[in-house]
Amino acid sequence: MSILTVEDETAVARLLALVLCGPKCKVVAASDGSEALARIAASVRPFDIVITDHKMPRMTGLELVRELRAQNFPGKIVVLSAFLDAENTRSYQALGVDLLLAKPFDMDELRHAIEILADEAPVYAQRATG
């Protein structure tokens, strides 16, 4: 399984990588939405899961998710944020985000949610990992 984390806070990005990294999981980090799109474009195969912050410089998580949906991104999308209002929440839901998680969040809760999403991962990911 491959995960792209999109987080502008270095400490949070490192923590996500530590928590999510495992023997059958590759975690790649991007510091904002623009970098995430570049990493996705350069990737040999699609990421299984994108985990993005909402409030970031240059491109918000919402703008990133809109662009991913416009590109028909086949993976799962998780949004983490301390700054979600009702309007943004509705926008993310309308875009079909798989999980919205408020910061601060429990790492075990995130890990469990990712495991569930990974079980629903596309066929190419299941073949690649096992």
N, CA, C and O atoms as a GROMACS GRO file, in nm:
protein
  520
    1MET      N    1   0.085  -0.118   0.000
    1MET     CA    2   0.000   0.000   0.000
    1MET      C    3   0.090   0.124   0.000
    1MET      O    4   0.194   0.126   0.066
    2SER      N    5   0.049   0.225  -0.073
    2SER     CA    6   0.124   0.350  -0.076
    2SER      C    7   0.034   0.465  -0.031
    2SER      O    8  -0.081   0.477  -0.073
    3ILE      N    9   0.090   0.549   0.056
    3ILE     CA   10   0.016   0.661   0.113
    3ILE      C   11   0.092   0.790   0.085
    3ILE      O   12   0.213   0.796   0.106
    4LEU      N   13   0.022   0.891   0.040
    4LEU     CA   14   0.078   1.025   0.025
    4LEU      C   15   0.020   1.112   0.135
    4LEU      O   16  -0.101   1.129   0.143
    5THR      N   17   0.108   1.167   0.220
    5THR     CA   18   0.062   1.260   0.322
    5THR      C   19   0.091   1.402   0.274
    5THR      O   20   0.198   1.430   0.220
    6VAL      N   21  -0.006   1.490   0.294
    6VAL     CA   22   0.008   1.629   0.250
    6VAL      C   23  -0.015   1.715   0.374
    6VAL      O   24  -0.128   1.735   0.418
    7GLU      N   25   0.094   1.766   0.429
    7GLU     CA   26   0.091   1.836   0.558
    7GLU      C   27   0.202   1.939   0.561
    7GLU      O   28   0.318   1.907   0.537
    8ASP      N   29   0.166   2.065   0.590
    8ASP     CA   30   0.266   2.172   0.591
    8ASP      C   31   0.342   2.182   0.723
    8ASP      O   32   0.447   2.246   0.728
    9GLU      N   33   0.293   2.121   0.828
    9GLU     CA   34   0.364   2.123   0.957
    9GLU      C   35   0.457   2.002   0.962
    9GLU      O   36   0.412   1.888   0.965
   10THR      N   37   0.588   2.029   0.964
   10THR     CA   38   0.689   1.924   0.957
   10THR      C   39   0.674   1.820   1.067
   10THR      O   40   0.685   1.701   1.041
   11ALA      N   41   0.649   1.864   1.190
   11ALA     CA   42   0.636   1.770   1.302
   11ALA      C   43   0.518   1.675   1.281
   11ALA      O   44   0.529   1.555   1.310
   12VAL      N   45   0.408   1.727   1.233
   12VAL     CA   46   0.289   1.643   1.209
   12VAL      C   47   0.318   1.546   1.094
   12VAL      O   48   0.279   1.430   1.100
   13ALA      N   49   0.384   1.594   0.990
   13ALA     CA   50   0.418   1.508   0.876
   13ALA      C   51   0.507   1.392   0.919
   13ALA      O   52   0.486   1.279   0.877
   14ARG      N   53   0.606   1.420   1.004
   14ARG     CA   54   0.694   1.314   1.054
   14ARG      C   55   0.618   1.214   1.138
   14ARG      O   56   0.638   1.093   1.127
   15LEU      N   57   0.530   1.264   1.223
   15LEU     CA   58   0.450   1.177   1.308
   15LEU      C   59   0.360   1.087   1.224
   15LEU      O   60   0.348   0.968   1.252
   16LEU      N   61   0.297   1.142   1.123
   16LEU     CA   62   0.214   1.061   1.034
   16LEU      C   63   0.296   0.950   0.968
   16LEU      O   64   0.251   0.836   0.961
   17ALA      N   65   0.415   0.984   0.921
   17ALA     CA   66   0.500   0.884   0.857
   17ALA      C   67   0.537   0.772   0.955
   17ALA      O   68   0.535   0.655   0.919
   18LEU      N   69   0.570   0.808   1.078
   18LEU     CA   70   0.605   0.708   1.179
   18LEU      C   71   0.488   0.617   1.212
   18LEU      O   72   0.504   0.496   1.222
   19VAL      N   73   0.371   0.675   1.228
   19VAL     CA   74   0.253   0.599   1.268
   19VAL      C   75   0.204   0.509   1.154
   19VAL      O   76   0.161   0.396   1.179
   20LEU      N   77   0.211   0.556   1.032
   20LEU     CA   78   0.153   0.483   0.920
   20LEU      C   79   0.248   0.387   0.852
   20LEU      O   80   0.205   0.293   0.785
   21CYS      N   81   0.377   0.409   0.869
   21CYS     CA   82   0.477   0.328   0.801
   21CYS      C   83   0.477   0.186   0.857
   21CYS      O   84   0.470   0.166   0.978
   22GLY      N   85   0.484   0.089   0.769
   22GLY     CA   86   0.488  -0.051   0.809
   22GLY      C   87   0.555  -0.133   0.701
   22GLY      O   88   0.594  -0.079   0.597
   23PRO      N   89   0.568  -0.264   0.723
   23PRO     CA   90   0.639  -0.347   0.626
   23PRO      C   91   0.572  -0.353   0.488
   23PRO      O   92   0.641  -0.372   0.387
   24LYS      N   93   0.442  -0.336   0.483
   24LYS     CA   94   0.372  -0.342   0.354
   24LYS      C   95   0.319  -0.205   0.313
   24LYS      O   96   0.226  -0.196   0.233
   25CYS      N   97   0.379  -0.099   0.366
   25CYS     CA   98   0.328   0.035   0.341
   25CYS      C   99   0.442   0.131   0.312
   25CYS      O  100   0.543   0.134   0.383
   26LYS      N  101   0.426   0.209   0.207
   26LYS     CA  102   0.522   0.313   0.173
   26LYS      C  103   0.453   0.447   0.193
   26LYS      O  104   0.344   0.470   0.142
   27VAL      N  105   0.517   0.536   0.269
   27VAL     CA  106   0.462   0.669   0.295
   27VAL      C  107   0.550   0.773   0.228
   27VAL      O  108   0.671   0.777   0.250
   28VAL      N  109   0.489   0.857   0.145
   28VAL     CA  110   0.557   0.967   0.077
   28VAL      C  111   0.495   1.096   0.129
   28VAL      O  112   0.374   1.104   0.147
   29ALA      N  113   0.578   1.197   0.153
   29ALA     CA  114   0.529   1.323   0.209
   29ALA      C  115   0.537   1.437   0.108
   29ALA      O  116   0.628   1.444   0.025
   30ALA      N  117   0.438   1.525   0.117
   30ALA     CA  118   0.436   1.650   0.041
   30ALA      C  119   0.398   1.760   0.139
   30ALA      O  120   0.320   1.737   0.231
   31SER      N  121   0.454   1.880   0.121
   31SER     CA  122   0.430   1.987   0.217
   31SER      C  123   0.310   2.076   0.182
   31SER      O  124   0.268   2.158   0.263
   32ASP      N  125   0.255   2.059   0.062
   32ASP     CA  126   0.135   2.134   0.024
   32ASP      C  127   0.069   2.068  -0.097
   32ASP      O  128   0.122   1.971  -0.152
   33GLY      N  129  -0.046   2.120  -0.136
   33GLY     CA  130  -0.122   2.060  -0.244
   33GLY      C  131  -0.050   2.061  -0.378
   33GLY      O  132  -0.060   1.965  -0.454
   34SER      N  133   0.023   2.166  -0.407
   34SER     CA  134   0.096   2.174  -0.534
   34SER      C  135   0.203   2.066  -0.542
   34SER      O  136   0.218   1.999  -0.644
   35GLU      N  137   0.276   2.048  -0.432
   35GLU     CA  138   0.378   1.943  -0.428
   35GLU      C  139   0.312   1.805  -0.438
   35GLU      O  140   0.365   1.715  -0.503
   36ALA      N  141   0.197   1.788  -0.374
   36ALA     CA  142   0.125   1.661  -0.380
   36ALA      C  143   0.088   1.626  -0.524
   36ALA      O  144   0.108   1.513  -0.568
   37LEU      N  145   0.035   1.723  -0.597
   37LEU     CA  146  -0.002   1.699  -0.737
   37LEU      C  147   0.120   1.661  -0.821
   37LEU      O  148   0.110   1.576  -0.909
   38ALA      N  149   0.233   1.725  -0.794
   38ALA     CA  150   0.356   1.692  -0.866
   38ALA      C  151   0.401   1.550  -0.833
   38ALA      O  152   0.443   1.476  -0.923
   39ARG      N  153   0.393   1.511  -0.707
   39ARG     CA  154   0.432   1.374  -0.667
   39ARG      C  155   0.337   1.270  -0.729
   39ARG      O  156   0.381   1.164  -0.772
   40ILE      N  157   0.210   1.302  -0.734
   40ILE     CA  158   0.113   1.210  -0.795
   40ILE      C  159   0.142   1.196  -0.944
   40ILE      O  160   0.139   1.085  -0.997
   41ALA      N  161   0.170   1.306  -1.011
   41ALA     CA  162   0.200   1.303  -1.154
   41ALA      C  163   0.326   1.224  -1.184
   41ALA      O  164   0.336   1.158  -1.288
   42ALA      N  165   0.424   1.229  -1.093
   42ALA     CA  166   0.551   1.161  -1.113
   42ALA      C  167   0.548   1.014  -1.069
   42ALA      O  168   0.641   0.939  -1.097
   43SER      N  169   0.443   0.975  -1.001
   43SER     CA  170   0.433   0.840  -0.947
   43SER      C  171   0.411   0.738  -1.059
   43SER      O  172   0.333   0.761  -1.151
   44VAL      N  173   0.479   0.625  -1.049
   44VAL     CA  174   0.466   0.519  -1.148
   44VAL      C  175   0.326   0.457  -1.141
   44VAL      O  176   0.267   0.426  -1.245
   45ARG      N  177   0.275   0.438  -1.020
   45ARG     CA  178   0.138   0.388  -1.004
   45ARG      C  179   0.067   0.476  -0.903
   45ARG      O  180   0.132   0.539  -0.819
   46PRO      N  181  -0.064   0.481  -0.908
   46PRO     CA  182  -0.138   0.572  -0.818
   46PRO      C  183  -0.118   0.539  -0.671
   46PRO      O  184  -0.100   0.423  -0.633
   47PHE      N  185  -0.122   0.641  -0.589
   47PHE     CA  186  -0.121   0.620  -0.444
   47PHE      C  187  -0.255   0.557  -0.406
   47PHE      O  188  -0.358   0.588  -0.466
   48ASP      N  189  -0.252   0.469  -0.307
   48ASP     CA  190  -0.375   0.406  -0.260
   48ASP      C  191  -0.457   0.503  -0.175
   48ASP      O  192  -0.580   0.504  -0.181
   49ILE      N  193  -0.387   0.583  -0.096
   49ILE     CA  194  -0.454   0.676  -0.005
   49ILE      C  195  -0.378   0.809  -0.003
   49ILE      O  196  -0.256   0.811   0.002
   50VAL      N  197  -0.453   0.918  -0.008
   50VAL     CA  198  -0.397   1.052   0.013
   50VAL      C  199  -0.455   1.104   0.144
   50VAL      O  200  -0.577   1.106   0.162
   51ILE      N  201  -0.367   1.145   0.234
   51ILE     CA  202  -0.409   1.205   0.361
   51ILE      C  203  -0.364   1.350   0.356
   51ILE      O  204  -0.245   1.378   0.348
   52THR      N  205  -0.459   1.442   0.361
   52THR     CA  206  -0.424   1.583   0.347
   52THR      C  207  -0.477   1.668   0.462
   52THR      O  208  -0.583   1.643   0.518
   53ASP      N  209  -0.400   1.769   0.494
   53ASP     CA  210  -0.444   1.874   0.585
   53ASP      C  211  -0.540   1.964   0.507
   53ASP      O  212  -0.540   1.961   0.384
   54HIS      N  213  -0.618   2.041   0.577
   54HIS     CA  214  -0.709   2.134   0.508
   54HIS      C  215  -0.640   2.268   0.483
   54HIS      O  216  -0.636   2.316   0.369
   55LYS      N  217  -0.587   2.328   0.588
   55LYS     CA  218  -0.531   2.464   0.579
   55LYS      C  219  -0.381   2.455   0.552
   55LYS      O  220  -0.303   2.419   0.640
   56MET      N  221  -0.342   2.491   0.428
   56MET     CA  222  -0.202   2.487   0.387
   56MET      C  223  -0.174   2.606   0.296
   56MET      O  224  -0.266   2.664   0.239
   57PRO      N  225  -0.046   2.641   0.283
   57PRO     CA  226  -0.011   2.750   0.191
   57PRO      C  227  -0.027   2.706   0.045
   57PRO      O  228  -0.026   2.586   0.016
   58ARG      N  229  -0.042   2.800  -0.043
   58ARG     CA  230  -0.050   2.782  -0.188
   58ARG      C  231  -0.175   2.711  -0.237
   58ARG      O  232  -0.234   2.753  -0.336
   59MET      N  233  -0.218   2.605  -0.170
   59MET     CA  234  -0.336   2.530  -0.214
   59MET      C  235  -0.396   2.462  -0.092
   59MET      O  236  -0.328   2.386  -0.023
   60THR      N  237  -0.522   2.487  -0.066
   60THR     CA  238  -0.587   2.424   0.050
   60THR      C  239  -0.615   2.276   0.020
   60THR      O  240  -0.607   2.231  -0.094
   61GLY      N  241  -0.647   2.204   0.125
   61GLY     CA  242  -0.685   2.065   0.108
   61GLY      C  243  -0.808   2.052   0.019
   61GLY      O  244  -0.818   1.959  -0.061
   62LEU      N  245  -0.902   2.144   0.033
   62LEU     CA  246  -1.023   2.141  -0.048
   62LEU      C  247  -0.990   2.160  -0.196
   62LEU      O  248  -1.045   2.091  -0.282
   63GLU      N  249  -0.901   2.252  -0.226
   63GLU     CA  250  -0.858   2.273  -0.365
   63GLU      C  251  -0.788   2.148  -0.419
   63GLU      O  252  -0.807   2.110  -0.534
   64LEU      N  253  -0.706   2.086  -0.334
   64LEU     CA  254  -0.637   1.963  -0.374
   64LEU      C  255  -0.738   1.852  -0.404
   64LEU      O  256  -0.728   1.786  -0.508
   65VAL      N  257  -0.834   1.833  -0.316
   65VAL     CA  258  -0.935   1.728  -0.337
   65VAL      C  259  -1.015   1.754  -0.465
   65VAL      O  260  -1.043   1.662  -0.541
   66ARG      N  261  -1.051   1.879  -0.488
   66ARG     CA  262  -1.123   1.913  -0.613
   66ARG      C  263  -1.040   1.873  -0.736
   66ARG      O  264  -1.092   1.816  -0.832
   67GLU      N  265  -0.910   1.904  -0.730
   67GLU     CA  266  -0.822   1.870  -0.842
   67GLU      C  267  -0.807   1.719  -0.857
   67GLU      O  268  -0.807   1.667  -0.968
   68LEU      N  269  -0.793   1.648  -0.745
   68LEU     CA  270  -0.783   1.502  -0.751
   68LEU      C  271  -0.908   1.441  -0.813
   68LEU      O  272  -0.899   1.350  -0.896
   69ARG      N  273  -1.024   1.491  -0.775
   69ARG     CA  274  -1.150   1.440  -0.831
   69ARG      C  275  -1.158   1.475  -0.981
   69ARG      O  276  -1.206   1.393  -1.060
   70ALA      N  277  -1.113   1.592  -1.019
   70ALA     CA  278  -1.113   1.631  -1.161
   70ALA      C  279  -1.023   1.539  -1.243
   70ALA      O  280  -1.048   1.514  -1.361
   71GLN      N  281  -0.916   1.489  -1.180
   71GLN     CA  282  -0.823   1.398  -1.247
   71GLN      C  283  -0.864   1.252  -1.232
   71GLN      O  284  -0.792   1.162  -1.274
   72ASN      N  285  -0.980   1.228  -1.172
   72ASN     CA  286  -1.029   1.091  -1.148
   72ASN      C  287  -0.933   1.007  -1.065
   72ASN      O  288  -0.910   0.890  -1.095
   73PHE      N  289  -0.877   1.066  -0.962
   73PHE     CA  290  -0.788   0.994  -0.871
   73PHE      C  291  -0.860   0.870  -0.819
   73PHE      O  292  -0.970   0.881  -0.765
   74PRO      N  293  -0.799   0.751  -0.833
   74PRO     CA  294  -0.869   0.627  -0.798
   74PRO      C  295  -0.861   0.587  -0.651
   74PRO      O  296  -0.932   0.496  -0.608
   75GLY      N  297  -0.775   0.653  -0.573
   75GLY     CA  298  -0.753   0.611  -0.435
   75GLY      C  299  -0.850   0.673  -0.336
   75GLY      O  300  -0.944   0.744  -0.373
   76LYS      N  301  -0.825   0.643  -0.210
   76LYS     CA  302  -0.904   0.696  -0.099
   76LYS      C  303  -0.847   0.831  -0.057
   76LYS      O  304  -0.728   0.857  -0.075
   77ILE      N  305  -0.932   0.917  -0.002
   77ILE     CA  306  -0.888   1.049   0.043
   77ILE      C  307  -0.934   1.072   0.186
   77ILE      O  308  -1.050   1.053   0.221
   78VAL      N  309  -0.837   1.112   0.269
   78VAL     CA  310  -0.861   1.142   0.411
   78VAL      C  311  -0.822   1.288   0.434
   78VAL      O  312  -0.716   1.332   0.387
   79VAL      N  313  -0.905   1.362   0.505
   79VAL     CA  314  -0.875   1.502   0.537
   79VAL      C  315  -0.863   1.515   0.688
   79VAL      O  316  -0.950   1.471   0.763
   80LEU      N  317  -0.753   1.578   0.732
   80LEU     CA  318  -0.727   1.605   0.873
   80LEU      C  319  -0.725   1.756   0.892
   80LEU      O  320  -0.658   1.826   0.816
   81SER      N  321  -0.796   1.807   0.991
   81SER     CA  322  -0.791   1.951   1.011
   81SER      C  323  -0.851   1.994   1.144
   81SER      O  324  -0.942   1.931   1.197
   82ALA      N  325  -0.796   2.103   1.195
   82ALA     CA  326  -0.853   2.169   1.312
   82ALA      C  327  -0.942   2.286   1.270
   82ALA      O  328  -1.002   2.352   1.355
   83PHE      N  329  -0.950   2.311   1.140
   83PHE     CA  330  -1.018   2.431   1.090
   83PHE      C  331  -1.134   2.402   0.996
   83PHE      O  332  -1.155   2.475   0.900
   84LEU      N  333  -1.210   2.298   1.022
   84LEU     CA  334  -1.322   2.267   0.933
   84LEU      C  335  -1.450   2.328   0.985
   84LEU      O  336  -1.496   2.297   1.095
   85ASP      N  337  -1.508   2.416   0.905
   85ASP     CA  338  -1.640   2.469   0.939
   85ASP      C  339  -1.746   2.387   0.864
   85ASP      O  340  -1.712   2.298   0.787
   86ALA      N  341  -1.872   2.417   0.888
   86ALA     CA  342  -1.981   2.339   0.828
   86ALA      C  343  -1.978   2.344   0.676
   86ALA      O  344  -2.003   2.244   0.609
   87GLU      N  345  -1.946   2.461   0.620
   87GLU     CA  346  -1.943   2.476   0.475
   87GLU      C  347  -1.834   2.388   0.412
   87GLU      O  348  -1.859   2.319   0.313
   88ASN      N  349  -1.713   2.391   0.470
   88ASN     CA  350  -1.605   2.308   0.417
   88ASN      C  351  -1.635   2.160   0.435
   88ASN      O  352  -1.606   2.079   0.347
   89THR      N  353  -1.694   2.125   0.548
   89THR     CA  354  -1.731   1.986   0.572
   89THR      C  355  -1.827   1.938   0.464
   89THR      O  356  -1.809   1.829   0.408
   90ARG      N  357  -1.929   2.017   0.433
   90ARG     CA  358  -2.024   1.981   0.327
   90ARG      C  359  -1.954   1.971   0.191
   90ARG      O  360  -1.985   1.882   0.112
   91SER      N  361  -1.861   2.060   0.165
   91SER     CA  362  -1.788   2.057   0.038
   91SER      C  363  -1.707   1.929   0.025
   91SER      O  364  -1.708   1.864  -0.080
   92TYR      N  365  -1.637   1.892   0.132
   92TYR     CA  366  -1.560   1.767   0.130
   92TYR      C  367  -1.652   1.647   0.111
   92TYR      O  368  -1.621   1.556   0.034
   93GLN      N  369  -1.763   1.646   0.180
   93GLN     CA  370  -1.857   1.535   0.168
   93GLN      C  371  -1.912   1.526   0.026
   93GLN      O  372  -1.927   1.417  -0.028
   94ALA      N  373  -1.942   1.640  -0.035
   94ALA     CA  374  -1.993   1.642  -0.172
   94ALA      C  375  -1.889   1.588  -0.271
   94ALA      O  376  -1.925   1.533  -0.375
   95LEU      N  377  -1.762   1.605  -0.238
   95LEU     CA  378  -1.654   1.554  -0.324
   95LEU      C  379  -1.623   1.407  -0.297
   95LEU      O  380  -1.537   1.349  -0.363
   96GLY      N  381  -1.693   1.347  -0.202
   96GLY     CA  382  -1.675   1.205  -0.176
   96GLY      C  383  -1.552   1.169  -0.097
   96GLY      O  384  -1.496   1.060  -0.114
   97VAL      N  385  -1.507   1.259  -0.010
   97VAL     CA  386  -1.392   1.228   0.075
   97VAL      C  387  -1.428   1.108   0.162
   97VAL      O  388  -1.540   1.099   0.213
   98ASP      N  389  -1.334   1.017   0.179
   98ASP     CA  390  -1.361   0.893   0.252
   98ASP      C  391  -1.363   0.910   0.402
   98ASP      O  392  -1.433   0.836   0.472
   99LEU      N  393  -1.287   1.008   0.455
   99LEU     CA  394  -1.283   1.029   0.599
   99LEU      C  395  -1.243   1.172   0.629
   99LEU      O  396  -1.147   1.224   0.572
  100LEU      N  397  -1.316   1.236   0.719
  100LEU     CA  398  -1.280   1.367   0.775
  100LEU      C  399  -1.247   1.344   0.921
  100LEU      O  400  -1.328   1.288   0.996
  101LEU      N  401  -1.128   1.386   0.963
  101LEU     CA  402  -1.085   1.365   1.101
  101LEU      C  403  -1.037   1.497   1.159
  101LEU      O  404  -0.949   1.562   1.103
  102ALA      N  405  -1.096   1.537   1.272
  102ALA     CA  406  -1.061   1.664   1.335
  102ALA      C  407  -0.931   1.653   1.413
  102ALA      O  408  -0.907   1.553   1.482
  103LYS      N  409  -0.846   1.756   1.402
  103LYS     CA  410  -0.726   1.766   1.485
  103LYS      C  411  -0.764   1.833   1.616
  103LYS      O  412  -0.848   1.922   1.615
  104PRO      N  413  -0.706   1.795   1.726
  104PRO     CA  414  -0.613   1.682   1.738
  104PRO      C  415  -0.689   1.551   1.729
  104PRO      O  416  -0.805   1.541   1.771
  105PHE      N  417  -0.624   1.451   1.674
  105PHE     CA  418  -0.688   1.321   1.659
  105PHE      C  419  -0.602   1.216   1.728
  105PHE      O  420  -0.483   1.237   1.754
  106ASP      N  421  -0.663   1.105   1.758
  106ASP     CA  422  -0.594   0.994   1.821
  106ASP      C  423  -0.524   0.912   1.712
  106ASP      O  424  -0.587   0.872   1.615
  107MET      N  425  -0.395   0.886   1.729
  107MET     CA  426  -0.319   0.814   1.627
  107MET      C  427  -0.372   0.673   1.606
  107MET      O  428  -0.371   0.622   1.493
  108ASP      N  429  -0.417   0.608   1.712
  108ASP     CA  430  -0.475   0.474   1.697
  108ASP      C  431  -0.602   0.479   1.612
  108ASP      O  432  -0.627   0.390   1.531
  109GLU      N  433  -0.681   0.584   1.632
  109GLU     CA  434  -0.803   0.602   1.552
  109GLU      C  435  -0.767   0.620   1.404
  109GLU      O  436  -0.832   0.561   1.318
  110LEU      N  437  -0.665   0.700   1.377
  110LEU     CA  438  -0.621   0.720   1.239
  110LEU      C  439  -0.570   0.589   1.180
  110LEU      O  440  -0.608   0.552   1.069
  111ARG      N  441  -0.484   0.520   1.253
  111ARG     CA  442  -0.428   0.394   1.204
  111ARG      C  443  -0.540   0.293   1.173
  111ARG      O  444  -0.538   0.227   1.069
  112HIS      N  445  -0.637   0.284   1.263
  112HIS     CA  446  -0.749   0.191   1.242
  112HIS      C  447  -0.829   0.231   1.117
  112HIS      O  448  -0.867   0.145   1.037
  113ALA      N  449  -0.855   0.358   1.102
  113ALA     CA  450  -0.930   0.406   0.985
  113ALA      C  451  -0.855   0.376   0.855
  113ALA      O  452  -0.916   0.337   0.756
  114ILE      N  453  -0.723   0.393   0.857
  114ILE     CA  454  -0.642   0.365   0.738
  114ILE      C  455  -0.646   0.215   0.706
  114ILE      O  456  -0.652   0.177   0.589
  115GLU      N  457  -0.642   0.131   0.809
  115GLU     CA  458  -0.650  -0.013   0.787
  115GLU      C  459  -0.783  -0.050   0.719
  115GLU      O  460  -0.786  -0.132   0.628
  116ILE      N  461  -0.891   0.012   0.765
  116ILE     CA  462  -1.022  -0.014   0.704
  116ILE      C  463  -1.024   0.033   0.559
  116ILE      O  464  -1.070  -0.039   0.471
  117LEU      N  465  -0.973   0.153   0.534
  117LEU     CA  466  -0.969   0.204   0.396
  117LEU      C  467  -0.879   0.118   0.308
  117LEU      O  468  -0.909   0.097   0.191
  118ALA      N  469  -0.769   0.068   0.364
  118ALA     CA  470  -0.678  -0.016   0.287
  118ALA      C  471  -0.746  -0.146   0.245
  118ALA      O  472  -0.719  -0.198   0.136
  119ASP      N  473  -0.833  -0.199   0.330
  119ASP     CA  474  -0.907  -0.320   0.295
  119ASP      C  475  -1.000  -0.296   0.177
  119ASP      O  476  -1.037  -0.390   0.106
  120GLU      N  477  -1.038  -0.170   0.156
  120GLU     CA  478  -1.125  -0.134   0.044
  120GLU      C  479  -1.045  -0.083  -0.075
  120GLU      O  480  -1.102  -0.032  -0.172
  121ALA      N  481  -0.912  -0.096  -0.069
  121ALA     CA  482  -0.824  -0.039  -0.171
  121ALA      C  483  -0.850  -0.102  -0.308
  121ALA      O  484  -0.897  -0.216  -0.316
  122PRO      N  485  -0.818  -0.030  -0.414
  122PRO     CA  486  -0.836  -0.082  -0.549
  122PRO      C  487  -0.757  -0.211  -0.572
  122PRO      O  488  -0.662  -0.240  -0.498
  123VAL      N  489  -0.795  -0.286  -0.673
  123VAL     CA  490  -0.733  -0.415  -0.702
  123VAL      C  491  -0.583  -0.404  -0.725
  123VAL      O  492  -0.508  -0.491  -0.680
  124TYR      N  493  -0.536  -0.299  -0.795
  124TYR     CA  494  -0.393  -0.287  -0.823
  124TYR      C  495  -0.313  -0.279  -0.695
  124TYR      O  496  -0.200  -0.328  -0.690
  125ALA      N  497  -0.368  -0.218  -0.590
  125ALA     CA  498  -0.296  -0.208  -0.463
  125ALA      C  499  -0.292  -0.342  -0.394
  125ALA      O  500  -0.190  -0.378  -0.336
  126GLN      N  501  -0.401  -0.417  -0.398
  126GLN     CA  502  -0.405  -0.547  -0.333
  126GLN      C  503  -0.307  -0.643  -0.399
  126GLN      O  504  -0.241  -0.720  -0.331
  127ARG      N  505  -0.297  -0.639  -0.531
  127ARG     CA  506  -0.201  -0.724  -0.601
  127ARG      C  507  -0.058  -0.686  -0.566
  127ARG      O  508   0.027  -0.774  -0.550
  128ALA      N  509  -0.031  -0.558  -0.554
  128ALA     CA  510   0.105  -0.511  -0.530
  128ALA      C  511   0.154  -0.547  -0.391
  128ALA      O  512   0.275  -0.566  -0.372
  129THR      N  513   0.065  -0.557  -0.293
  129THR     CA  514   0.108  -0.582  -0.156
  129THR      C  515   0.089  -0.726  -0.112
  129THR      O  516   0.137  -0.762  -0.004
  130GLY      N  517   0.024  -0.805  -0.186
  130GLY     CA  518   0.008  -0.937  -0.133
  130GLY      C  519  -0.060  -1.028  -0.223
  130GLY      O  520  -0.080  -1.145  -0.190
   0.00000   0.00000   0.00000
